[in-house]
Amino acid sequence: MTYEQWTTKESDVLLQLMLELEGWRDNSGIFSKQTVKERILPELNKRLGCHKNYLNYQSRLKMSS
């Protein structure tokens, strides 16, 4: 698997979506895989015309840790 760089715009939109969907987090404050795949990524891809998937999302979160 090769790492796919996130642009600043992609990261900003991801953060915005995560804030908009705050109520969808589980009790430990984490988004489920299903929520990410069904709600966050489709909207991110639609808004930006990109093709981010769950592995891209996980890599992006690891970068910010």
N, CA, C and O atoms as a Tripos MOL2 file, in Angstrom:
@<TRIPOS>MOLECULE
protein
  260   259    65     0     0
PROTEIN
NO_CHARGES

@<TRIPOS>ATOM
      1 N           0.8400   -1.1750    0.0000 N.3       1 MET1
      2 CA          0.0000    0.0000    0.0000 C.3       1 MET1
      3 C           0.8840    1.2370    0.0000 C.2       1 MET1
      4 O           1.8070    1.3390    0.8080 O.2       1 MET1
      5 N           0.6160    2.1580   -0.8820 N.am      2 THR2
      6 CA          1.3670    3.4040   -0.9010 C.3       2 THR2
      7 C           0.5590    4.4820   -0.2040 C.2       2 THR2
      8 O          -0.6710    4.5090   -0.2630 O.2       2 THR2
      9 N           1.2850    5.3680    0.4570 N.am      3 TYR3
     10 CA          0.6200    6.4530    1.1630 C.3       3 TYR3
     11 C           0.1600    7.5090    0.1730 C.2       3 TYR3
     12 O           0.9180    7.9140   -0.7080 O.2       3 TYR3
     13 N          -1.0680    7.9490    0.3160 N.am      4 GLU4
     14 CA         -1.6190    8.9980   -0.5370 C.3       4 GLU4
     15 C          -1.6920   10.2860    0.2730 C.2       4 GLU4
     16 O          -2.4250   10.3730    1.2590 O.2       4 GLU4
     17 N          -0.9370   11.2680   -0.1470 N.am      5 GLN5
     18 CA         -0.8810   12.5600    0.5470 C.3       5 GLN5
     19 C          -2.2540   13.2370    0.5640 C.2       5 GLN5
     20 O          -2.9810   13.2040   -0.4290 O.2       5 GLN5
     21 N          -2.6000   13.8450    1.6890 N.am      6 TRP6
     22 CA         -3.8270   14.6250    1.8030 C.3       6 TRP6
     23 C          -3.4820   16.0880    1.5730 C.2       6 TRP6
     24 O          -2.4990   16.5960    2.1130 O.2       6 TRP6
     25 N          -4.2870   16.7540    0.7770 N.am      7 THR7
     26 CA         -4.0860   18.1880    0.5900 C.3       7 THR7
     27 C          -4.6340   18.9220    1.8080 C.2       7 THR7
     28 O          -5.3830   18.3570    2.6040 O.2       7 THR7
     29 N          -4.2550   20.1750    1.9400 N.am      8 THR8
     30 CA         -4.7790   20.9910    3.0370 C.3       8 THR8
     31 C          -6.2950   21.0880    2.9320 C.2       8 THR8
     32 O          -6.9940   21.0030    3.9420 O.2       8 THR8
     33 N          -6.8000   21.2640    1.7300 N.am      9 LYS9
     34 CA         -8.2490   21.3680    1.5150 C.3       9 LYS9
     35 C          -8.9530   20.0810    1.9360 C.2       9 LYS9
     36 O          -9.9920   20.1360    2.5940 O.2       9 LYS9
     37 N          -8.4070   18.9310    1.5700 N.am     10 GLU10
     38 CA         -9.0100   17.6470    1.9590 C.3      10 GLU10
     39 C          -9.0270   17.4970    3.4740 C.2      10 GLU10
     40 O         -10.0240   17.0580    4.0460 O.2      10 GLU10
     41 N          -7.9320   17.8590    4.1180 N.am     11 SER11
     42 CA         -7.8620   17.7750    5.5770 C.3      11 SER11
     43 C          -8.8600   18.7220    6.2300 C.2      11 SER11
     44 O          -9.5040   18.3660    7.2180 O.2      11 SER11
     45 N          -8.9900   19.9240    5.6830 N.am     12 ASP12
     46 CA         -9.9380   20.9050    6.2280 C.3      12 ASP12
     47 C         -11.3790   20.4220    6.1070 C.2      12 ASP12
     48 O         -12.1660   20.5580    7.0450 O.2      12 ASP12
     49 N         -11.7230   19.8580    4.9530 N.am     13 VAL13
     50 CA        -13.0870   19.3600    4.7520 C.3      13 VAL13
     51 C         -13.3390   18.1480    5.6490 C.2      13 VAL13
     52 O         -14.4320   18.0100    6.1990 O.2      13 VAL13
     53 N         -12.3610   17.2810    5.8040 N.am     14 LEU14
     54 CA        -12.5080   16.1370    6.7070 C.3      14 LEU14
     55 C         -12.7920   16.6240    8.1230 C.2      14 LEU14
     56 O         -13.7000   16.1160    8.7800 O.2      14 LEU14
     57 N         -12.0390   17.5880    8.5920 N.am     15 LEU15
     58 CA        -12.2520   18.1360    9.9290 C.3      15 LEU15
     59 C         -13.6490   18.7460   10.0450 C.2      15 LEU15
     60 O         -14.3390   18.5350   11.0420 O.2      15 LEU15
     61 N         -14.0560   19.4890    9.0440 N.am     16 GLN16
     62 CA        -15.3810   20.1010    9.0480 C.3      16 GLN16
     63 C         -16.4730   19.0330    9.1420 C.2      16 GLN16
     64 O         -17.4170   19.1790    9.9190 O.2      16 GLN16
     65 N         -16.3500   17.9750    8.3670 N.am     17 LEU17
     66 CA        -17.3370   16.8940    8.3940 C.3      17 LEU17
     67 C         -17.3540   16.1910    9.7460 C.2      17 LEU17
     68 O         -18.4180   15.8350   10.2530 O.2      17 LEU17
     69 N         -16.1820   15.9940   10.3230 N.am     18 MET18
     70 CA        -16.1120   15.3400   11.6300 C.3      18 MET18
     71 C         -16.7940   16.1980   12.6980 C.2      18 MET18
     72 O         -17.4310   15.6670   13.6080 O.2      18 MET18
     73 N         -16.6630   17.5000   12.5910 N.am     19 LEU19
     74 CA        -17.3340   18.3950   13.5320 C.3      19 LEU19
     75 C         -18.8420   18.4000   13.3060 C.2      19 LEU19
     76 O         -19.6160   18.4130   14.2630 O.2      19 LEU19
     77 N         -19.2570   18.3910   12.0520 N.am     20 GLU20
     78 CA        -20.6850   18.3740   11.7240 C.3      20 GLU20
     79 C         -21.3610   17.0990   12.2210 C.2      20 GLU20
     80 O         -22.5300   17.1260   12.6060 O.2      20 GLU20
     81 N         -20.6400   15.9970   12.2130 N.am     21 LEU21
     82 CA        -21.2100   14.6980   12.5960 C.3      21 LEU21
     83 C         -20.8170   14.2790   14.0070 C.2      21 LEU21
     84 O         -20.8180   13.0890   14.3250 O.2      21 LEU21
     85 N         -20.4870   15.2380   14.8440 N.am     22 GLU22
     86 CA        -20.0290   14.9270   16.2040 C.3      22 GLU22
     87 C         -20.9880   13.9930   16.9440 C.2      22 GLU22
     88 O         -20.5430   13.1290   17.7000 O.2      22 GLU22
     89 N         -22.2860   14.1530   16.7380 N.am     23 GLY23
     90 CA        -23.2730   13.3140   17.4090 C.3      23 GLY23
     91 C         -23.2390   11.8520   16.9840 C.2      23 GLY23
     92 O         -23.8910   11.0160   17.6110 O.2      23 GLY23
     93 N         -22.4960   11.5290   15.9360 N.am     24 TRP24
     94 CA        -22.4060   10.1570   15.4500 C.3      24 TRP24
     95 C         -21.2540    9.3820   16.0790 C.2      24 TRP24
     96 O         -21.0340    8.2200   15.7390 O.2      24 TRP24
     97 N         -20.5190   10.0090   16.9870 N.am     25 ARG25
     98 CA        -19.4110    9.3130   17.6560 C.3      25 ARG25
     99 C         -19.9620    8.3050   18.6600 C.2      25 ARG25
    100 O         -21.0700    8.4740   19.1700 O.2      25 ARG25
    101 N         -19.1900    7.2600   18.9430 N.am     26 ASP26
    102 CA        -19.6180    6.2930   19.9470 C.3      26 ASP26
    103 C         -19.2910    6.8270   21.3460 C.2      26 ASP26
    104 O         -18.8080    7.9510   21.4830 O.2      26 ASP26
    105 N         -19.5530    6.0270   22.3800 N.am     27 ASN27
    106 CA        -19.3450    6.4740   23.7620 C.3      27 ASN27
    107 C         -17.8990    6.8270   24.0770 C.2      27 ASN27
    108 O         -17.6420    7.6220   24.9810 O.2      27 ASN27
    109 N         -16.9600    6.2580   23.3530 N.am     28 SER28
    110 CA        -15.5460    6.5630   23.5890 C.3      28 SER28
    111 C         -15.0610    7.7230   22.7190 C.2      28 SER28
    112 O         -13.8730    8.0460   22.7240 O.2      28 SER28
    113 N         -15.9730    8.3480   21.9750 N.am     29 GLY29
    114 CA        -15.6180    9.5220   21.1830 C.3      29 GLY29
    115 C         -15.0480    9.2230   19.8090 C.2      29 GLY29
    116 O         -14.4450   10.0930   19.1810 O.2      29 GLY29
    117 N         -15.2350    8.0020   19.3410 N.am     30 ILE30
    118 CA        -14.6660    7.5770   18.0570 C.3      30 ILE30
    119 C         -15.7910    7.3280   17.0560 C.2      30 ILE30
    120 O         -16.8670    6.8520   17.4190 O.2      30 ILE30
    121 N         -15.5270    7.6580   15.7880 N.am     31 PHE31
    122 CA        -16.4800    7.3250   14.7340 C.3      31 PHE31
    123 C         -16.3210    5.8510   14.3830 C.2      31 PHE31
    124 O         -15.2000    5.3570   14.2620 O.2      31 PHE31
    125 N         -17.4330    5.1530   14.2190 N.am     32 SER32
    126 CA        -17.3590    3.7550   13.7970 C.3      32 SER32
    127 C         -16.9140    3.6920   12.3380 C.2      32 SER32
    128 O         -17.0390    4.6590   11.5860 O.2      32 SER32
    129 N         -16.3980    2.5430   11.9680 N.am     33 LYS33
    130 CA        -15.9830    2.3260   10.5820 C.3      33 LYS33
    131 C         -17.1720    2.5450    9.6490 C.2      33 LYS33
    132 O         -17.0260    3.1280    8.5740 O.2      33 LYS33
    133 N         -18.3360    2.0800   10.0610 N.am     34 GLN34
    134 CA        -19.5400    2.2220    9.2440 C.3      34 GLN34
    135 C         -19.8900    3.6990    9.0380 C.2      34 GLN34
    136 O         -20.2280    4.1000    7.9240 O.2      34 GLN34
    137 N         -19.8150    4.5030   10.0890 N.am     35 THR35
    138 CA        -20.1120    5.9330    9.9690 C.3      35 THR35
    139 C         -19.1370    6.6130    9.0250 C.2      35 THR35
    140 O         -19.5330    7.4390    8.2030 O.2      35 THR35
    141 N         -17.8690    6.2690    9.1410 N.am     36 VAL36
    142 CA        -16.8550    6.8640    8.2650 C.3      36 VAL36
    143 C         -17.1310    6.4830    6.8160 C.2      36 VAL36
    144 O         -17.0990    7.3360    5.9290 O.2      36 VAL36
    145 N         -17.4030    5.1930    6.5760 N.am     37 LYS37
    146 CA        -17.5970    4.7130    5.2050 C.3      37 LYS37
    147 C         -18.9160    5.1800    4.5910 C.2      37 LYS37
    148 O         -18.9900    5.4080    3.3840 O.2      37 LYS37
    149 N         -19.9530    5.3240    5.4130 N.am     38 GLU38
    150 CA        -21.2710    5.6460    4.8680 C.3      38 GLU38
    151 C         -21.6190    7.1290    4.9200 C.2      38 GLU38
    152 O         -22.4720    7.5830    4.1570 O.2      38 GLU38
    153 N         -20.9780    7.8940    5.8010 N.am     39 ARG39
    154 CA        -21.3630    9.2940    5.9590 C.3      39 ARG39
    155 C         -20.2370   10.2770    5.6580 C.2      39 ARG39
    156 O         -20.4350   11.2440    4.9230 O.2      39 ARG39
    157 N         -19.0670   10.0340    6.2200 N.am     40 ILE40
    158 CA        -17.9800   11.0090    6.0900 C.3      40 ILE40
    159 C         -17.3140   10.9330    4.7210 C.2      40 ILE40
    160 O         -17.2280   11.9390    4.0180 O.2      40 ILE40
    161 N         -16.8460    9.7610    4.3410 N.am     41 LEU41
    162 CA        -16.0970    9.6430    3.0850 C.3      41 LEU41
    163 C         -16.9280    9.9490    1.8380 C.2      41 LEU41
    164 O         -16.4290   10.6270    0.9390 O.2      41 LEU41
    165 N         -18.1690    9.4800    1.7470 N.am     42 PRO42
    166 CA        -18.9440    9.8450    0.5530 C.3      42 PRO42
    167 C         -19.1190   11.3620    0.4060 C.2      42 PRO42
    168 O         -19.0450   11.8940   -0.7020 O.2      42 PRO42
    169 N         -19.3480   12.0440    1.5130 N.am     43 GLU43
    170 CA        -19.5200   13.4980    1.4480 C.3      43 GLU43
    171 C         -18.2050   14.1940    1.1140 C.2      43 GLU43
    172 O         -18.1900   15.1440    0.3320 O.2      43 GLU43
    173 N         -17.1120   13.7350    1.6940 N.am     44 LEU44
    174 CA        -15.7900   14.2870    1.3780 C.3      44 LEU44
    175 C         -15.4910   14.1170   -0.1110 C.2      44 LEU44
    176 O         -15.0840   15.0650   -0.7810 O.2      44 LEU44
    177 N         -15.6940   12.9150   -0.6150 N.am     45 ASN45
    178 CA        -15.4280   12.6330   -2.0270 C.3      45 ASN45
    179 C         -16.3350   13.4470   -2.9480 C.2      45 ASN45
    180 O         -15.9020   13.9070   -4.0050 O.2      45 ASN45
    181 N         -17.5920   13.6240   -2.5460 N.am     46 LYS46
    182 CA        -18.5340   14.4070   -3.3460 C.3      46 LYS46
    183 C         -18.1200   15.8750   -3.3880 C.2      46 LYS46
    184 O         -18.0950   16.4860   -4.4560 O.2      46 LYS46
    185 N         -17.7990   16.4310   -2.2430 N.am     47 ARG47
    186 CA        -17.4480   17.8530   -2.1720 C.3      47 ARG47
    187 C         -16.1700   18.1820   -2.9370 C.2      47 ARG47
    188 O         -16.0540   19.2500   -3.5380 O.2      47 ARG47
    189 N         -15.2180   17.2600   -2.9080 N.am     48 LEU48
    190 CA        -13.9040   17.5540   -3.4750 C.3      48 LEU48
    191 C         -13.5910   16.8120   -4.7710 C.2      48 LEU48
    192 O         -12.5720   17.0820   -5.4080 O.2      48 LEU48
    193 N         -14.4500   15.8890   -5.1640 N.am     49 GLY49
    194 CA        -14.1880   15.1260   -6.3790 C.3      49 GLY49
    195 C         -12.9810   14.2100   -6.2410 C.2      49 GLY49
    196 O         -12.2780   13.9420   -7.2160 O.2      49 GLY49
    197 N         -12.7460   13.7340   -5.0250 N.am     50 CYS50
    198 CA        -11.6170   12.8260   -4.7980 C.3      50 CYS50
    199 C         -12.1540   11.4190   -4.5460 C.2      50 CYS50
    200 O         -13.3620   11.1920   -4.6250 O.2      50 CYS50
    201 N         -11.2690   10.4820   -4.2470 N.am     51 HIS51
    202 CA        -11.6700    9.0910   -4.0500 C.3      51 HIS51
    203 C         -11.0160    8.5170   -2.8000 C.2      51 HIS51
    204 O         -10.3620    7.4760   -2.8600 O.2      51 HIS51
    205 N         -11.1880    9.1840   -1.6830 N.am     52 LYS52
    206 CA        -10.6060    8.6990   -0.4300 C.3      52 LYS52
    207 C         -11.3940    7.4910    0.0560 C.2      52 LYS52
    208 O         -12.6160    7.4360   -0.0800 O.2      52 LYS52
    209 N         -10.6810    6.5270    0.6230 N.am     53 ASN53
    210 CA        -11.3250    5.3430    1.1700 C.3      53 ASN53
    211 C         -10.9760    5.2090    2.6550 C.2      53 ASN53
    212 O         -10.2940    6.0630    3.2210 O.2      53 ASN53
    213 N         -11.4490    4.1370    3.2700 N.am     54 TYR54
    214 CA        -11.2540    3.9750    4.7110 C.3      54 TYR54
    215 C          -9.7740    3.8720    5.0840 C.2      54 TYR54
    216 O          -9.3680    4.3860    6.1270 O.2      54 TYR54
    217 N          -8.9770    3.2290    4.2650 N.am     55 LEU55
    218 CA         -7.5390    3.1370    4.5580 C.3      55 LEU55
    219 C          -6.8800    4.5120    4.4980 C.2      55 LEU55
    220 O          -6.0000    4.8160    5.3030 O.2      55 LEU55
    221 N          -7.3030    5.3440    3.5450 N.am     56 ASN56
    222 CA         -6.7950    6.7170    3.4780 C.3      56 ASN56
    223 C          -7.1530    7.4690    4.7570 C.2      56 ASN56
    224 O          -6.3260    8.1820    5.3250 O.2      56 ASN56
    225 N          -8.3900    7.2990    5.1980 N.am     57 TYR57
    226 CA         -8.8800    7.9500    6.4170 C.3      57 TYR57
    227 C          -8.0390    7.5260    7.6250 C.2      57 TYR57
    228 O          -7.6080    8.3680    8.4120 O.2      57 TYR57
    229 N          -7.8090    6.2220    7.7650 N.am     58 GLN58
    230 CA         -7.0090    5.7300    8.8890 C.3      58 GLN58
    231 C          -5.5940    6.2950    8.8480 C.2      58 GLN58
    232 O          -5.0520    6.6880    9.8810 O.2      58 GLN58
    233 N          -5.0020    6.3380    7.6750 N.am     59 SER59
    234 CA         -3.6510    6.8910    7.5380 C.3      59 SER59
    235 C          -3.6270    8.3600    7.9360 C.2      59 SER59
    236 O          -2.6850    8.8150    8.5850 O.2      59 SER59
    237 N          -4.6500    9.0940    7.5530 N.am     60 ARG60
    238 CA         -4.7100   10.5220    7.8820 C.3      60 ARG60
    239 C          -4.8160   10.7170    9.3850 C.2      60 ARG60
    240 O          -4.1830   11.6190    9.9350 O.2      60 ARG60
    241 N          -5.5960    9.8960   10.0540 N.am     61 LEU61
    242 CA         -5.7250   10.0240   11.5050 C.3      61 LEU61
    243 C          -4.4210    9.6830   12.2070 C.2      61 LEU61
    244 O          -4.0690   10.3180   13.2010 O.2      61 LEU61
    245 N          -3.7030    8.6930   11.7050 N.am     62 LYS62
    246 CA         -2.4170    8.3190   12.3050 C.3      62 LYS62
    247 C          -1.4000    9.4340   12.1540 C.2      62 LYS62
    248 O          -0.5640    9.6360   13.0350 O.2      62 LYS62
    249 N          -1.4620   10.1650   11.0410 N.am     63 MET63
    250 CA         -0.5390   11.2820   10.8200 C.3      63 MET63
    251 C          -0.7090   12.3600   11.8750 C.2      63 MET63
    252 O           0.2670   12.9810   12.2950 O.2      63 MET63
    253 N          -1.9390   12.5870   12.3060 N.am     64 SER64
    254 CA         -2.2010   13.6790   13.2370 C.3      64 SER64
    255 C          -2.0180   13.2700   14.6900 C.2      64 SER64
    256 O          -2.1260   14.1100   15.5830 O.2      64 SER64
    257 N          -1.7440   12.0060   14.9420 N.am     65 SER65
    258 CA         -1.5570   11.5420   16.3280 C.3      65 SER65
    259 C          -0.1850   11.8830   16.8410 C.2      65 SER65
    260 O           0.1420   11.5680   17.9850 O.2      65 SER65
@<TRIPOS>BOND
     1     1     2 1
     2     2     3 1
     3     3     4 2
     4     3     5 am
     5     5     6 1
     6     6     7 1
     7     7     8 2
     8     7     9 am
     9     9    10 1
    10    10    11 1
    11    11    12 2
    12    11    13 am
    13    13    14 1
    14    14    15 1
    15    15    16 2
    16    15    17 am
    17    17    18 1
    18    18    19 1
    19    19    20 2
    20    19    21 am
    21    21    22 1
    22    22    23 1
    23    23    24 2
    24    23    25 am
    25    25    26 1
    26    26    27 1
    27    27    28 2
    28    27    29 am
    29    29    30 1
    30    30    31 1
    31    31    32 2
    32    31    33 am
    33    33    34 1
    34    34    35 1
    35    35    36 2
    36    35    37 am
    37    37    38 1
    38    38    39 1
    39    39    40 2
    40    39    41 am
    41    41    42 1
    42    42    43 1
    43    43    44 2
    44    43    45 am
    45    45    46 1
    46    46    47 1
    47    47    48 2
    48    47    49 am
    49    49    50 1
    50    50    51 1
    51    51    52 2
    52    51    53 am
    53    53    54 1
    54    54    55 1
    55    55    56 2
    56    55    57 am
    57    57    58 1
    58    58    59 1
    59    59    60 2
    60    59    61 am
    61    61    62 1
    62    62    63 1
    63    63    64 2
    64    63    65 am
    65    65    66 1
    66    66    67 1
    67    67    68 2
    68    67    69 am
    69    69    70 1
    70    70    71 1
    71    71    72 2
    72    71    73 am
    73    73    74 1
    74    74    75 1
    75    75    76 2
    76    75    77 am
    77    77    78 1
    78    78    79 1
    79    79    80 2
    80    79    81 am
    81    81    82 1
    82    82    83 1
    83    83    84 2
    84    83    85 am
    85    85    86 1
    86    86    87 1
    87    87    88 2
    88    87    89 am
    89    89    90 1
    90    90    91 1
    91    91    92 2
    92    91    93 am
    93    93    94 1
    94    94    95 1
    95    95    96 2
    96    95    97 am
    97    97    98 1
    98    98    99 1
    99    99   100 2
   100    99   101 am
   101   101   102 1
   102   102   103 1
   103   103   104 2
   104   103   105 am
   105   105   106 1
   106   106   107 1
   107   107   108 2
   108   107   109 am
   109   109   110 1
   110   110   111 1
   111   111   112 2
   112   111   113 am
   113   113   114 1
   114   114   115 1
   115   115   116 2
   116   115   117 am
   117   117   118 1
   118   118   119 1
   119   119   120 2
   120   119   121 am
   121   121   122 1
   122   122   123 1
   123   123   124 2
   124   123   125 am
   125   125   126 1
   126   126   127 1
   127   127   128 2
   128   127   129 am
   129   129   130 1
   130   130   131 1
   131   131   132 2
   132   131   133 am
   133   133   134 1
   134   134   135 1
   135   135   136 2
   136   135   137 am
   137   137   138 1
   138   138   139 1
   139   139   140 2
   140   139   141 am
   141   141   142 1
   142   142   143 1
   143   143   144 2
   144   143   145 am
   145   145   146 1
   146   146   147 1
   147   147   148 2
   148   147   149 am
   149   149   150 1
   150   150   151 1
   151   151   152 2
   152   151   153 am
   153   153   154 1
   154   154   155 1
   155   155   156 2
   156   155   157 am
   157   157   158 1
   158   158   159 1
   159   159   160 2
   160   159   161 am
   161   161   162 1
   162   162   163 1
   163   163   164 2
   164   163   165 am
   165   165   166 1
   166   166   167 1
   167   167   168 2
   168   167   169 am
   169   169   170 1
   170   170   171 1
   171   171   172 2
   172   171   173 am
   173   173   174 1
   174   174   175 1
   175   175   176 2
   176   175   177 am
   177   177   178 1
   178   178   179 1
   179   179   180 2
   180   179   181 am
   181   181   182 1
   182   182   183 1
   183   183   184 2
   184   183   185 am
   185   185   186 1
   186   186   187 1
   187   187   188 2
   188   187   189 am
   189   189   190 1
   190   190   191 1
   191   191   192 2
   192   191   193 am
   193   193   194 1
   194   194   195 1
   195   195   196 2
   196   195   197 am
   197   197   198 1
   198   198   199 1
   199   199   200 2
   200   199   201 am
   201   201   202 1
   202   202   203 1
   203   203   204 2
   204   203   205 am
   205   205   206 1
   206   206   207 1
   207   207   208 2
   208   207   209 am
   209   209   210 1
   210   210   211 1
   211   211   212 2
   212   211   213 am
   213   213   214 1
   214   214   215 1
   215   215   216 2
   216   215   217 am
   217   217   218 1
   218   218   219 1
   219   219   220 2
   220   219   221 am
   221   221   222 1
   222   222   223 1
   223   223   224 2
   224   223   225 am
   225   225   226 1
   226   226   227 1
   227   227   228 2
   228   227   229 am
   229   229   230 1
   230   230   231 1
   231   231   232 2
   232   231   233 am
   233   233   234 1
   234   234   235 1
   235   235   236 2
   236   235   237 am
   237   237   238 1
   238   238   239 1
   239   239   240 2
   240   239   241 am
   241   241   242 1
   242   242   243 1
   243   243   244 2
   244   243   245 am
   245   245   246 1
   246   246   247 1
   247   247   248 2
   248   247   249 am
   249   249   250 1
   250   250   251 1
   251   251   252 2
   252   251   253 am
   253   253   254 1
   254   254   255 1
   255   255   256 2
   256   255   257 am
   257   257   258 1
   258   258   259 1
   259   259   260 2
@<TRIPOS>SUBSTRUCTURE
     1 MET1         2 RESIDUE 1 A MET
     2 THR2         6 RESIDUE 1 A THR
     3 TYR3        10 RESIDUE 1 A TYR
     4 GLU4        14 RESIDUE 1 A GLU
     5 GLN5        18 RESIDUE 1 A GLN
     6 TRP6        22 RESIDUE 1 A TRP
     7 THR7        26 RESIDUE 1 A THR
     8 THR8        30 RESIDUE 1 A THR
     9 LYS9        34 RESIDUE 1 A LYS
    10 GLU10       38 RESIDUE 1 A GLU
    11 SER11       42 RESIDUE 1 A SER
    12 ASP12       46 RESIDUE 1 A ASP
    13 VAL13       50 RESIDUE 1 A VAL
    14 LEU14       54 RESIDUE 1 A LEU
    15 LEU15       58 RESIDUE 1 A LEU
    16 GLN16       62 RESIDUE 1 A GLN
    17 LEU17       66 RESIDUE 1 A LEU
    18 MET18       70 RESIDUE 1 A MET
    19 LEU19       74 RESIDUE 1 A LEU
    20 GLU20       78 RESIDUE 1 A GLU
    21 LEU21       82 RESIDUE 1 A LEU
    22 GLU22       86 RESIDUE 1 A GLU
    23 GLY23       90 RESIDUE 1 A GLY
    24 TRP24       94 RESIDUE 1 A TRP
    25 ARG25       98 RESIDUE 1 A ARG
    26 ASP26      102 RESIDUE 1 A ASP
    27 ASN27      106 RESIDUE 1 A ASN
    28 SER28      110 RESIDUE 1 A SER
    29 GLY29      114 RESIDUE 1 A GLY
    30 ILE30      118 RESIDUE 1 A ILE
    31 PHE31      122 RESIDUE 1 A PHE
    32 SER32      126 RESIDUE 1 A SER
    33 LYS33      130 RESIDUE 1 A LYS
    34 GLN34      134 RESIDUE 1 A GLN
    35 THR35      138 RESIDUE 1 A THR
    36 VAL36      142 RESIDUE 1 A VAL
    37 LYS37      146 RESIDUE 1 A LYS
    38 GLU38      150 RESIDUE 1 A GLU
    39 ARG39      154 RESIDUE 1 A ARG
    40 ILE40      158 RESIDUE 1 A ILE
    41 LEU41      162 RESIDUE 1 A LEU
    42 PRO42      166 RESIDUE 1 A PRO
    43 GLU43      170 RESIDUE 1 A GLU
    44 LEU44      174 RESIDUE 1 A LEU
    45 ASN45      178 RESIDUE 1 A ASN
    46 LYS46      182 RESIDUE 1 A LYS
    47 ARG47      186 RESIDUE 1 A ARG
    48 LEU48      190 RESIDUE 1 A LEU
    49 GLY49      194 RESIDUE 1 A GLY
    50 CYS50      198 RESIDUE 1 A CYS
    51 HIS51      202 RESIDUE 1 A HIS
    52 LYS52      206 RESIDUE 1 A LYS
    53 ASN53      210 RESIDUE 1 A ASN
    54 TYR54      214 RESIDUE 1 A TYR
    55 LEU55      218 RESIDUE 1 A LEU
    56 ASN56      222 RESIDUE 1 A ASN
    57 TYR57      226 RESIDUE 1 A TYR
    58 GLN58      230 RESIDUE 1 A GLN
    59 SER59      234 RESIDUE 1 A SER
    60 ARG60      238 RESIDUE 1 A ARG
    61 LEU61      242 RESIDUE 1 A LEU
    62 LYS62      246 RESIDUE 1 A LYS
    63 MET63      250 RESIDUE 1 A MET
    64 SER64      254 RESIDUE 1 A SER
    65 SER65      258 RESIDUE 1 A SER
